[in-house]
Amino acid sequence: MAKIPATAVAASGLIGGYGVARWTRKRPLGGVALAAAGSLAAYGWNRQAGPRAAAGLTVAYVAAFAGSHPLAKKVGAWPAVFAVAGGVAAASWAVTRRTANT
């Protein structure tokens, strides 16, 4: 089975969680998708970069989710979701890239 990088899982979780909530009109279902992807990403971060990095990136993931709400009021929902997903992906890549080469 192909290994999906935690970076992609995290970004997809933010985008997919919002998409599920929007298209099903059931916010808790979107939250389940968001949490499931966040858990998988945290597991991957822990394996790639250790528990401290995983904890920091998990905090960034949750902060991105929370931060997308006020940002959406300024730029719109989808642009906000894509922006925070990109931010989490960049942070994840930066942290796991450094530790993957050591």
C-alpha positions as CSV (number, residue, x, y, z in Angstrom):
1,M,0.0,0.0,0.0
2,A,1.3,3.5,-0.8
3,K,2.3,5.7,2.1
4,I,0.6,9.0,2.0
5,P,2.6,11.8,3.6
6,A,1.3,13.4,6.8
7,T,1.5,16.8,5.0
8,A,-1.0,15.7,2.4
9,V,-3.3,14.1,5.0
10,A,-3.4,17.3,7.1
11,A,-4.1,19.6,4.2
12,S,-6.7,17.2,2.8
13,G,-8.3,16.9,6.3
14,L,-8.9,20.6,6.5
15,I,-10.3,20.8,3.0
16,G,-12.3,17.6,3.2
17,G,-13.7,18.3,6.6
18,Y,-15.1,21.6,5.4
19,G,-16.3,20.0,2.2
20,V,-18.1,17.2,4.1
21,A,-19.8,19.7,6.4
22,R,-20.9,22.0,3.6
23,W,-22.2,19.3,1.2
24,T,-23.9,17.1,3.8
25,R,-25.1,20.1,5.8
26,K,-24.1,18.2,8.9
27,R,-21.3,20.0,10.7
28,P,-20.6,17.2,13.1
29,L,-19.9,14.9,10.2
30,G,-17.4,17.4,8.9
31,G,-15.8,17.4,12.3
32,V,-15.4,13.7,12.3
33,A,-13.6,13.9,8.9
34,L,-11.4,16.7,10.3
35,A,-10.6,14.8,13.4
36,A,-9.9,11.5,11.6
37,A,-7.5,13.2,9.2
38,G,-5.9,15.1,12.1
39,S,-5.3,11.9,14.0
40,L,-3.8,10.2,11.0
41,A,-1.6,13.2,10.4
42,A,-0.5,13.3,14.0
43,Y,0.5,9.7,13.9
44,G,2.5,10.3,10.7
45,W,4.2,13.4,12.2
46,N,5.1,11.4,15.4
47,R,6.7,8.7,13.3
48,Q,8.5,11.1,11.0
49,A,9.6,13.8,13.4
50,G,8.9,12.7,17.0
51,P,6.4,13.5,19.7
52,R,7.3,17.2,20.2
53,A,7.0,18.0,16.5
54,A,3.8,16.0,16.3
55,A,2.3,18.0,19.2
56,G,3.4,21.3,17.7
57,L,1.9,20.4,14.3
58,T,-1.3,19.2,15.9
59,V,-1.7,22.5,17.6
60,A,-1.1,24.2,14.3
61,Y,-3.7,22.0,12.7
62,V,-6.3,22.9,15.3
63,A,-5.3,26.6,15.2
64,A,-5.7,26.6,11.4
65,F,-9.2,25.1,11.8
66,A,-10.1,27.8,14.3
67,G,-8.5,30.6,12.4
68,S,-10.3,29.7,9.2
69,H,-13.6,30.9,10.7
70,P,-12.7,34.6,11.2
71,L,-10.6,34.5,8.0
72,A,-13.7,33.3,6.1
73,K,-15.6,36.4,7.1
74,K,-12.9,38.5,5.3
75,V,-12.1,36.4,2.2
76,G,-14.8,33.8,1.9
77,A,-15.1,30.3,3.1
78,W,-13.2,28.3,0.4
79,P,-10.3,30.8,0.1
80,A,-9.9,30.7,3.9
81,V,-9.9,26.9,4.0
82,F,-7.4,26.7,1.2
83,A,-5.2,29.3,2.8
84,V,-5.1,27.5,6.2
85,A,-4.6,24.1,4.6
86,G,-1.6,25.6,2.7
87,G,-0.2,27.0,5.8
88,V,-0.5,23.7,7.7
89,A,1.0,21.8,4.7
90,A,4.0,24.3,4.6
91,A,4.6,23.9,8.3
92,S,4.3,20.2,8.1
93,W,6.7,20.0,5.2
94,A,9.2,22.2,6.8
95,V,9.2,20.2,10.1
96,T,9.2,16.7,8.6
97,R,11.7,17.6,5.8
98,R,14.3,18.6,8.3
99,T,13.9,15.5,10.4
100,A,13.6,13.1,7.4
101,N,17.1,13.9,6.3
102,T,18.8,13.5,9.6
